[in-house]
Amino acid sequence: MAELTISGSTHPILKDDYASEWMGIEVVALDDGHATIRMMLRQEMLNGFGMAHGGMIFAFGDTAFALACNQTNPSPADEGNITVASGVDINFLKPAFRGQVLTAVANRRASTGRSGLYDIQIYAADPVAGVPAAGLPAPAGAAPADAAPGTVPAATAPTATVPGQLPTDILPGELVAEFRGRSRTISKK
């Protein structure tokens, strides 16, 4: 199961998010207006060209967007509201491939009233043998025989991050997509 928690707490929107669970998304960092997540590209996430399906990259970026838009611990006044996408754009810059680890960094750029603007950068990195990563399974052949099981690029414990920056223990790789989201806060009903 994916590591959908950080510091022992679950983001409320992930409680019943079966798509993010299926994708194997790991939450690395959360803050007001910021989220960093990662996942490994699996075979069933590829298109007919053997590269990441654009819909998988989009869904991954959309999860980072949702986490950055919605408060982890909403105040009583905000409990009846959710923040959703009012529009998004994505630019695919480079392909990503099976076994690579994707990292998405989402940051709020502006917020006025019930509307917001967020930028999400998505990176792809090749697995690095012998470097453990919490929650991510190792791709076939990624680690040497004497390495610990479950090794991919990242340090043993993700560290907190400054909004807009990757944690120092994440090897981001190459920028593969830029996602821009426009949000709107609405009533849950």
C-alpha positions in Angstrom: 0.0 0.0 0.0 1.2 3.5 -0.7 2.5 5.8 2.0 -0.4 8.2 2.0 0.7 9.7 5.4 3.4 12.0 6.5 4.2 12.6 10.2 1.6 10.1 11.2 -1.4 12.0 9.8 -3.4 11.4 6.6 -4.5 14.2 4.4 -8.3 14.2 4.5 -8.7 14.0 0.8 -6.6 10.8 0.5 -8.9 8.8 2.9 -11.0 7.4 0.1 -8.8 8.3 -2.9 -8.5 4.9 -4.5 -6.8 6.3 -7.7 -3.9 7.7 -5.7 -3.6 4.5 -3.8 -3.6 2.4 -7.0 -0.9 4.7 -8.4 1.3 4.1 -5.3 1.6 7.8 -4.5 3.8 8.6 -1.5 3.3 12.0 0.2 6.8 13.5 0.9 5.9 17.0 2.2 2.8 19.0 2.9 2.3 22.6 3.9 -0.3 25.3 3.3 -0.3 25.8 -0.5 2.5 23.2 -1.1 2.8 19.5 -1.6 5.5 17.1 -2.8 4.6 13.6 -3.8 6.3 10.7 -5.7 5.5 7.4 -7.3 7.2 4.8 -9.4 6.1 4.2 -13.0 4.8 0.7 -13.4 4.2 -1.2 -16.7 0.4 -0.7 -16.5 1.0 3.1 -16.5 2.7 3.0 -20.0 1.3 3.8 -23.4 1.8 1.9 -26.6 5.2 3.6 -27.2 6.5 2.2 -23.9 6.6 5.6 -22.1 4.4 7.0 -19.4 0.8 7.5 -20.5 0.0 11.2 -20.5 -3.0 10.5 -18.4 -0.9 9.0 -15.7 1.4 12.1 -15.6 -1.7 14.3 -15.6 -3.3 12.3 -12.7 -0.1 12.4 -10.7 0.1 16.2 -11.1 -3.5 16.6 -10.3 -3.0 14.8 -7.0 -0.2 17.1 -6.0 -2.5 20.0 -7.1 -5.3 18.8 -4.9 -3.1 18.3 -1.9 -1.7 21.8 -2.2 -5.2 23.3 -2.6 -6.8 21.7 0.4 -5.9 22.2 4.0 -4.6 19.2 6.0 -6.4 20.4 9.1 -9.2 22.8 8.0 -10.6 25.2 10.6 -14.2 24.7 11.7 -15.2 27.6 9.4 -13.6 25.8 6.4 -14.9 22.3 7.2 -17.9 22.6 4.8 -15.7 23.7 1.9 -13.5 21.9 -0.6 -11.1 23.3 -3.3 -11.4 21.8 -6.7 -9.9 22.4 -10.2 -11.6 25.1 -12.3 -9.2 24.5 -15.1 -5.8 23.0 -15.8 -3.1 23.0 -18.4 -0.2 20.6 -18.8 2.9 20.7 -21.0 4.7 17.5 -21.6 8.5 18.2 -22.0 10.2 14.8 -22.0 9.0 11.2 -21.8 9.3 9.1 -18.6 9.7 5.4 -18.6 8.9 2.2 -16.6 10.9 2.0 -13.3 11.5 5.7 -13.1 10.4 7.6 -9.9 8.2 10.6 -10.6 8.3 13.5 -8.1 5.8 16.3 -8.3 6.2 19.6 -6.5 3.1 21.8 -6.2 3.1 25.4 -5.1 0.4 28.1 -4.8 1.3 31.1 -6.8 -1.7 33.3 -6.0 -4.9 33.2 -4.0 -7.7 35.7 -4.1 -11.1 35.1 -2.4 -12.2 31.6 -3.5 -9.8 31.3 -6.5 -6.2 30.2 -6.6 -3.3 29.5 -9.1 -0.9 26.7 -8.6 2.2 25.5 -10.5 3.3 21.8 -10.4 6.6 20.6 -11.7 6.9 16.9 -12.4 10.3 15.2 -12.5 11.5 11.7 -13.5 14.6 10.0 -12.1 16.1 6.7 -12.8 16.4 4.3 -9.8 19.7 4.4 -7.9 20.8 1.0 -6.6 21.2 0.6 -2.8 19.4 3.8 -1.8 16.2 3.0 0.2 13.0 4.9 -0.2 10.1 4.5 2.2 7.0 3.1 0.6 8.2 2.6 -2.9 8.9 -0.9 -4.3 12.1 -1.5 -6.2 11.7 -2.0 -9.9 12.9 -5.3 -11.3 16.7 -5.3 -11.6 17.1 -1.8 -10.0 19.2 -2.9 -7.0 22.2 -5.2 -6.9 21.8 -8.6 -5.2 23.5 -7.4 -2.0 21.3 -4.2 -1.7 18.5 -4.0 0.7 15.0 -4.8 -0.7 12.9 -1.8 -1.8 15.6 0.5 -3.1 15.0 3.5 -5.3 16.3 7.1 -5.4 15.7 8.9 -2.1 17.1 9.0 1.4 15.8 6.8 4.1 13.5 9.4 5.6 12.0 12.4 3.7 12.8 15.7 5.4 10.5 18.7 5.6 10.7 21.0 2.7 10.6 24.8 2.2 7.6 25.6 0.0 8.8 25.8 -3.6 11.8 23.6 -3.0 12.4 19.8 -3.1 13.5 18.1 0.1 17.3 17.7 0.1 16.9 13.9 0.2 14.9 13.7 -3.1 16.8 13.2 -6.4 14.3 14.9 -8.7 15.8 13.9 -12.1 14.7 15.7 -15.2 11.7 17.9 -15.6 9.2 16.0 -17.7 6.0 18.1 -17.3 4.7 21.5 -16.1 1.2 21.5 -14.8 -0.7 24.7 -14.0 -3.9 24.5 -12.1 -6.6 27.1 -11.4 -8.7 26.3 -8.3 -12.0 27.3 -6.9 -13.3 26.8 -3.3 -16.8 25.6 -3.2 -19.3 24.1 -0.7 -19.0 20.3 -0.1 -22.8 19.9 -0.7 
